[in-house]
């Protein structure tokens, strides 16, 4: 699968999605940014997770997402990447 996104690509796309979702300037969301420090509330988290499922074709319920998977952009990207490979 030559077009499968890399972990780095997933992280970058999540940063971009969060910037749009939260109305932040480009470059303001980093890979190590904590979702809570960015102001991601429960409603925005649901929106982000739905976008993740659509964009990356991963069923987050099936891969068993845990609260620690949603701490930062990096941890969410790692869970998405692992779910794609499962």
Backbone bond lengths (Angstrom), bond angles and torsions (degrees), N, CA, C in turn:
res aa  C-N    CA-C-N  psi(-1)  N-CA   C-N-CA  omega(-1)  CA-C   N-CA-C  phi
1 X - - - 1.440 - - 1.532 109.40 -
2 X 1.270 115.87 90.72 1.454 121.02 -176.52 1.530 111.90 -68.79
3 X 1.331 117.28 -27.41 1.457 119.17 -176.62 1.524 113.56 -94.27
4 X 1.332 118.30 5.29 1.460 121.26 178.41 1.531 109.16 -67.91
5 X 1.340 117.21 131.62 1.460 119.36 -178.28 1.525 112.36 -68.18
6 X 1.300 115.32 144.91 1.469 121.27 175.76 1.527 108.32 -82.17
7 X 1.319 116.21 168.76 1.456 120.58 177.09 1.530 109.96 -58.79
8 X 1.317 116.84 -42.44 1.467 120.83 179.03 1.529 110.74 -61.83
9 X 1.313 117.02 -41.24 1.460 121.74 178.76 1.531 110.69 -64.85
10 X 1.312 117.05 -40.44 1.473 121.09 178.04 1.526 109.45 -62.86
11 X 1.330 117.02 -44.50 1.465 121.00 178.44 1.526 110.69 -59.44
12 X 1.319 117.00 -45.54 1.460 121.28 -179.59 1.528 111.35 -62.99
13 X 1.328 116.16 -42.22 1.463 119.84 -179.90 1.526 111.46 -67.33
14 X 1.335 116.76 -36.99 1.461 119.76 177.12 1.526 110.99 -66.18
15 X 1.329 117.30 -40.31 1.467 120.95 176.19 1.529 109.96 -58.40
16 X 1.314 116.45 -45.92 1.464 121.21 -179.61 1.529 110.72 -64.22
17 X 1.320 117.63 -42.95 1.473 121.06 179.78 1.523 110.60 -62.93
18 X 1.325 117.07 -41.51 1.462 120.52 179.52 1.523 111.61 -66.17
19 X 1.314 117.05 -38.04 1.457 120.57 178.05 1.525 110.27 -61.34
20 X 1.323 116.82 -42.16 1.461 121.67 178.03 1.530 110.25 -67.21
21 X 1.316 116.50 -49.44 1.462 122.43 -176.99 1.531 111.86 -59.25
22 X 1.335 115.67 -38.62 1.459 120.66 -175.50 1.530 113.43 -98.25
23 X 1.343 116.66 -2.29 1.456 120.44 179.65 1.523 113.07 67.47
24 X 1.332 116.31 37.29 1.463 121.50 -178.46 1.514 111.48 -99.57
25 X 1.316 115.91 160.28 1.466 121.61 179.38 1.525 111.02 -69.21
26 X 1.328 117.33 147.41 1.466 120.53 175.14 1.536 110.44 -55.21
27 X 1.303 115.32 136.41 1.462 121.14 179.57 1.518 114.23 87.10
28 X 1.341 117.03 -2.34 1.461 119.33 -177.69 1.528 113.21 -84.93
29 X 1.323 117.52 -15.70 1.462 121.32 177.27 1.521 107.54 -105.99
30 X 1.329 115.21 122.70 1.459 121.84 -179.64 1.520 110.40 -105.66
31 X 1.313 116.19 163.63 1.468 121.02 -177.91 1.522 112.60 -60.62
32 X 1.327 117.04 -31.58 1.457 120.52 179.86 1.525 113.18 -93.70
33 X 1.331 116.69 7.01 1.462 120.19 179.25 1.527 109.97 -64.16
34 X 1.325 115.02 131.68 1.454 121.46 174.80 1.526 108.25 -74.93
35 X 1.317 116.28 133.85 1.463 119.22 -179.40 1.526 110.61 -62.19
36 X 1.333 117.67 -38.54 1.468 119.40 -179.83 1.522 111.41 -68.19
37 X 1.328 118.13 -36.88 1.469 119.85 179.55 1.530 111.56 -69.11
38 X 1.321 116.80 -22.69 1.461 120.90 177.10 1.535 111.74 -79.50
39 X 1.336 115.61 -13.39 1.458 119.62 -179.26 1.517 113.47 94.28
40 X 1.323 117.01 22.82 1.465 120.61 178.81 1.527 108.01 -76.61
41 X 1.327 116.19 108.99 1.458 121.17 176.61 1.531 108.96 -92.42
42 X 1.318 116.75 -177.88 1.463 120.36 -174.46 1.528 112.16 -61.92
43 X 1.322 117.82 -39.23 1.462 120.91 -179.58 1.532 110.96 -66.40
44 X 1.311 116.40 -44.17 1.462 120.25 178.75 1.522 111.14 -68.47
45 X 1.321 116.74 -33.00 1.464 119.77 178.08 1.528 110.23 -64.33
46 X 1.317 116.86 -43.02 1.469 120.64 177.94 1.528 109.73 -61.30
47 X 1.316 117.00 -44.28 1.462 121.18 178.39 1.524 110.76 -60.84
48 X 1.333 116.81 -44.14 1.462 121.18 178.92 1.524 110.70 -62.52
49 X 1.325 117.39 -45.12 1.465 120.41 -178.03 1.532 111.82 -66.15
50 X 1.319 117.63 -36.03 1.471 120.04 175.61 1.530 110.70 -64.86
51 X 1.319 115.98 -40.91 1.463 120.56 177.16 1.519 110.73 -62.60
52 X 1.324 116.38 -42.12 1.470 121.84 179.31 1.524 109.99 -60.75
53 X 1.320 116.58 -46.32 1.466 119.92 -179.97 1.524 111.24 -60.55
54 X 1.322 117.03 -43.37 1.461 121.05 -179.24 1.521 111.97 -68.98
55 X 1.317 115.95 -46.11 1.460 121.04 -173.97 1.530 112.37 -70.16
56 X 1.327 117.17 -38.89 1.463 120.52 -174.00 1.526 113.90 -107.90
57 X 1.337 117.51 -2.57 1.458 120.95 177.03 1.517 113.53 64.71
58 X 1.326 116.10 36.39 1.464 121.09 -178.68 1.522 108.25 -115.38
59 X 1.327 116.80 129.56 1.453 121.19 174.80 1.524 106.97 -88.54
60 X 1.315 116.09 104.51 1.456 120.93 -173.82 1.521 113.00 -65.45
61 X 1.318 117.67 -29.33 1.465 120.51 176.32 1.526 110.36 -66.41
62 X 1.317 116.52 -41.39 1.459 120.56 -178.26 1.524 112.89 -69.20
63 X 1.345 117.09 -31.25 1.462 118.03 -178.92 1.515 111.90 -84.92
64 X 1.339 117.15 -4.51 1.453 120.78 175.40 1.520 114.08 72.01
65 X 1.319 116.72 53.38 1.467 120.64 177.85 1.521 109.91 -56.90
66 X 1.321 115.40 139.38 1.459 122.07 177.91 1.525 108.42 -116.43
67 X 1.335 118.13 159.19 1.469 120.02 179.03 1.529 112.88 -54.25
68 X 1.312 117.58 -37.00 1.479 119.73 -179.50 1.533 112.11 -67.70
69 X 1.326 117.69 -19.40 1.469 121.14 176.73 1.532 111.36 -71.94
70 X 1.326 116.10 -15.35 1.459 119.84 -176.42 1.527 112.57 -111.44
71 X 1.318 116.53 23.65 1.468 120.02 179.85 1.522 112.36 -74.18
72 X 1.321 116.52 -40.47 1.465 120.44 -175.82 1.518 109.70 -145.06
73 X 1.314 114.71 171.76 1.463 120.03 175.55 1.523 109.18 -58.54
74 X 1.326 116.55 -43.90 1.465 121.53 -177.52 1.535 112.15 -62.09
75 X 1.343 117.72 -44.25 1.467 119.69 -178.67 1.526 111.26 -69.96
76 X 1.332 116.70 -36.06 1.468 119.92 177.43 1.524 110.19 -66.80
77 X 1.318 116.79 -42.68 1.466 120.79 178.85 1.526 110.89 -62.29
78 X 1.325 117.30 -40.11 1.468 121.12 179.21 1.524 110.85 -64.36
79 X 1.337 117.19 -40.02 1.464 120.31 178.10 1.519 111.18 -66.58
80 X 1.324 116.75 -40.86 1.476 120.90 177.82 1.524 110.05 -63.50
81 X 1.314 116.64 -45.50 1.456 121.38 -179.95 1.530 111.18 -61.49
82 X 1.330 116.67 -44.41 1.469 120.82 178.06 1.520 110.32 -63.83
83 X 1.315 117.91 -40.11 1.467 121.97 179.20 1.518 112.35 -65.38
84 X 1.326 117.03 -35.34 1.461 120.64 177.91 1.515 111.06 -66.96
85 X 1.323 116.81 -32.52 1.457 121.75 -176.63 1.520 113.15 -86.85
86 X 1.337 116.30 -12.47 1.473 120.53 -177.39 1.515 111.73 -74.52
